[in-house]
Amino acid sequence: MTTQSEQIIAKEAKHVLQVYKRIPVMFVRGQGSHLIDEHGQQYLDLLSGIGVASLGHAHTGLAEIIGKQAHELVHTSNLYFHPLQAEVASRLSRISGLERTFFCNSGTEAVEACLKFARRYWYSQGSKNRSEIIAFEGSFHGRTFGSLSVTAGEPYRVPFSPLLPGIRFVSPMDIDQITASITDRTAAVIVEPIQGEGGVRPIPATTANAISDACRATQTLLIADEVQCGLGRTGQPFYSPELGLTPDLMSLGKALGGGIPIGAALLNEKVSSAVSYGDHGSTYGGNLLACQAALVFLNALEDGLLQRVAEAGARLRSGLDTLVAASDELHEVRGSGLMCGIEVDTAVAEQIVNTALEHKLLVNRTAGTVVRLLPPLTISDQDIDDGLVRLRAAFADAGAQFH
């Protein structure tokens, strides 16, 4: 007789489009930094739904406000006013310095909006041919046609070609190429201050300076994709200022709703003044339920969470540095705050997700040889220390030798 989970998996295999290579575990509950599977086994979650469960699982305040809002009103569409969008937008403006917000449902939608608004700006200036977008090798901005068009990597792109014209990729390490590529034909440069899927790689300060100088000289717009590294993940509201970047537009998602889908494109007044009624829209974007979730998160962010992330990130980084120093198969720790990537040997990388799972630990592999950690921003010191112990054991099982 098949178990219930086997029946569910079989039904999914028959009816759900198979675009995800799922890990063989089924979670039914969560609490804080832990997930519990159908058999009652508890796992330490150092991935938080790829950076989405920012306040941890089953957060009491989030659950209460979602339930309360669901009993009152969930959705009315953007045809009408409701009392929450303005509050979320004003809070985002306060911490970002960007005056306007467009609400959507995900990070990829936020990127899509930024690309549209950038081109709309130049169209309104009478520069209808100024449509080129500069993006970077190693980038990941999403899977819709616009966001995919500025995402590097042939495996993502080739099956869906031709994509948007006018996109040019440059190396984030080649200052001369960056300077030469940003011209008076460039509508916008889009950059992740820390490349996430590309291997948790912060943009070098010299690169950031070159981008800023070239954008200033040519009046090119700058889009900062802070979907993964923004909203407190690094211990700062956003990582752009850490690099001296001053974006005209910013894409947000993941952490903002604590698990409830919400994304946001932020614009400065210069760009937003070029946008007209009907230029963009979203049926679900910024509905009452999503905005309430965002307010719970923003309240936490402004009520000590940033300092806590900075402290937790330092503790985690110290432990990871110790692990890397003790093994020839582990090479480098990158990132900031609670966004960490560990460069490892290929053989170790190929095994680590499974060996971690055996130790009831959830991590992620990206960019081939990088172990990515994106724990809940609320993770405790005890869970960090426990995670480091489990991670060392998982690395050892994956073939890393420690001395």
Beta strands, then each sheet from edge to edge (+ up, - down):
strand 1: 27-31
strand 2: 34-37
strand 3: 42-45
strand 4: 100-104
strand 5: 132-136
strand 6: 167-170
strand 7: 186-191
strand 8: 194-195
strand 9: 201-202
strand 10: 221-225
strand 11: 249-252
strand 12: 263-267
strand 13: 330-336
strand 14: 339-344
strand 15: 361-362
strand 16: 364-366
strand 17: 370-373
sheet 1: 1+ 2- 3+ 15+
sheet 2: 4+ 12- 11+ 10+ 7+ 5+ 6+
sheet 3: 8+ 9-
sheet 4: 13+ 14- 17+ 16-
end
